[in-house]
Amino acid sequence: MTSSFSSNAFVRFVNLIRAISVLPAGVTLDPQEERLMQDLARRWGQGETVTMLAAMNMTTDASPSTVQRRLKTLRAKGLLEFEPAAHDARVRHVVATALGQAYFARMSELMREALGRG
């Protein structure tokens, strides 16, 4: 193999995948949790406020009850929090905690590195 192989996009991608398997503070996510965090980030990035009900229904990959369990798991891992809406305490907004924000910041760093723009 030549030394140019180490700069290959695939190798950078594999390194990225390996790096994202462990979060700050040693928290790990399974593929469904990663997908849920990505879906939430996309919605938050579009300026949306995501309620628990909206989060439970934003994917066709899993049932709403499965998504709700995953959301609770992500909360237990310290990545998300559920805050009551000002207009109705029964409505809960899904928000990223400081650790959740650190997760997204780390993903951004890794993407820049994978693209060679680190």
N, C-alpha and C positions, 0 to 999 in steps of 0.2 A: 504494500500500500504506500502511496505517496503521502507526503505531508499535507498536500492540498485536500486530502479526504477529511482532515479534522475541521476544515472550514466549510464542509459540505452542509447545505441547509438541513438535510435529514439528520445529520449528527447533532447539529444545534437543536433541532426539534426533539430528538431523543433526550438530550441533556435537559431541555426545558421540562419535558414530561417527568423526568426523574426529580427535578428540583421542586416541582409543584406538589409532589406527593406529601411533602412535609411542610407545614405552615409554621409561622412564627410560634414560639413556645411549644413546638413539638406536636401540635394538633394535626391530626390526619383526617382527610375527607375521603369517603368512598365516591365512586363515579356519579351516583345519583345526587349526592350532596354537592359535588363540584358543579354539576349541571344546574342545580337549583340556584347556587350562588351566581353562576353565569347569567341565568335568566333574570334574577333579581338585579344584577348589575346593569344589564341591558335596559331594564325598565327604569331604574333610578337614573341612568345616564340620559334617558329621554325626558327626564324631569317628572316622572310619574311618582305618585305616592302609592305604595303597594299595601293594601289591606291583607289581612290573613286570608280572607275569603278569596280575594283576587289571586293571591299566591297559590292557593290550593287548586285553583282552576286554570292556571296559566300554562299548563303542560298537558299533553295527551300521552306522555310517556309513562305516567303513573296515575293512580287513582287519587282523588282529593284526600282521602284518609292517609294514604302513603305519604303524600306531600306534607300533610300536617304533622305526621310523625317525624319526618326529616327536618321540618322547620324547628320542631321542639328539640331534636338532637343538635341542630346547629346552634340553638340557644344554649343548650347545656354545654356545648363546646366553647361558648363565649363569643361566637361570631355574629349572632343576631340577638335582637331584643324585640319584644312586642310592647308597643306603647299605645295606651288608649287614645282614641280620637277625641279632640276637644268638643266636638258637637254631639258625640254619643259614646259613652264609656263602654258600650257593648262591642263597638268596632275597634279592632286592634290593627295598628300599623306595624309592618315589619320594617325594622331599621337595622343598619349595620352598627355594631359596637366599635370601639377603638380597635379591637383585635380583627374584626371584620374589615375595617378600613385598611389595616395593616396588610391583610390578605390581598386586597385589591391593589394596594401599592406594590406589593411584592410581585404580583402577577404582571403588573405594568413593567417593572424592572426586568423581569425574565423575558418578556416579549421583546423589549428593546435589545436585550443581549442576544436573543435568538435571531433577531433581524440584523444583528451586527451593528446596532446603533447605541450600544451601551456606553 
